[in-house]
Structure formats: C-alpha cells, structure tokens
Amino acid sequence: MRHVAALSDVPDEALKSVIGDFKSEGATVTSILQDDGKWTVVAMFFGKRAAAEDSFEPAATGSHDQPPGSGRA
C-alpha cells in the first residue's frame, strides 16, 4: 500500500528543504513547476508507514484551494 502527500505553492527558496524533509522520511519525491513559478511537491511513501496512513493526504499549504493535511508547511 502507498501513501501520497502533496504540498503546493512551495517557493524556490524552500524547494530543496521540502524535498529533503520528505526524502528523510523515506518518500519518493517529485516536484512539479506551477504556472505561477512556485512548485508542487508530491511525496509517495511505501511499506509500513504507508499502510498506517490514508491513501492520499494533501498537506497544509496556506492555499485556499487545498484542505489542511499532515501539517507540513
């Protein structure tokens, strides 16, 4: 089973840190450039951690179009 977390509206200066945080937790990470120049970071977790989590959880971003999630900001 897998668990997916998404964090949108990540500025350039925070991108490396956000990716590093997810990778340090064992995630496979993809970053997608948004039209506004910010990034969406998608992290996929597999194995025991994923089995204990929901199948999809958008992370909190402060954006009006994303519901609060894991509290990653």
C-alpha positions in Angstrom: 0.0 0.0 0.0 1.1 3.6 -0.6 0.5 6.9 1.0 0.7 10.1 -1.1 1.2 13.6 0.3 1.2 16.8 -1.8 2.4 20.2 -0.9 1.7 23.1 -3.3 2.8 26.7 -3.6 6.4 25.9 -2.5 8.7 28.9 -3.4 12.1 28.3 -5.0 14.0 29.1 -1.8 12.1 26.3 0.2 12.1 23.6 -2.5 15.4 21.8 -1.5 14.3 21.8 2.1 10.9 20.4 1.5 12.2 17.7 -0.8 14.9 16.8 1.7 12.4 16.6 4.5 10.2 14.1 2.6 13.2 12.1 1.5 14.4 11.9 5.1 11.1 10.2 5.9 11.7 7.6 3.1 9.5 9.1 0.4 10.0 9.0 -3.3 9.6 12.7 -4.3 8.5 14.5 -7.4 8.4 18.3 -7.9 6.2 20.0 -10.5 6.6 23.6 -11.6 3.3 25.5 -11.3 2.3 28.3 -13.8 3.0 30.9 -11.1 6.6 29.9 -10.7 6.1 28.1 -7.4 6.3 24.3 -7.0 4.0 21.4 -6.1 5.9 18.6 -4.3 4.4 15.1 -4.3 5.8 12.5 -1.9 4.9 8.8 -2.1 5.5 6.5 0.9 5.5 2.7 0.5 5.6 0.0 3.1 4.7 0.0 6.8 4.5 3.8 7.1 2.1 3.9 4.1 -0.1 1.1 5.5 -0.6 3.1 8.7 -1.7 6.3 6.8 -4.6 7.2 4.5 -4.1 6.5 0.7 -4.0 10.3 0.0 -3.5 13.3 2.2 -2.9 16.8 0.8 -0.5 18.7 3.1 -1.4 22.1 4.6 -0.2 24.9 2.4 -2.0 28.0 3.4 -3.5 28.0 0.0 -7.3 28.5 -0.4 -7.6 25.6 -2.8 -6.0 22.9 -0.6 -7.6 21.5 2.6 -5.4 21.1 5.6 -3.5 17.8 5.8 -0.4 16.5 7.6 0.7 19.9 8.8 3.8 20.0 6.7 4.4 23.7 5.9 
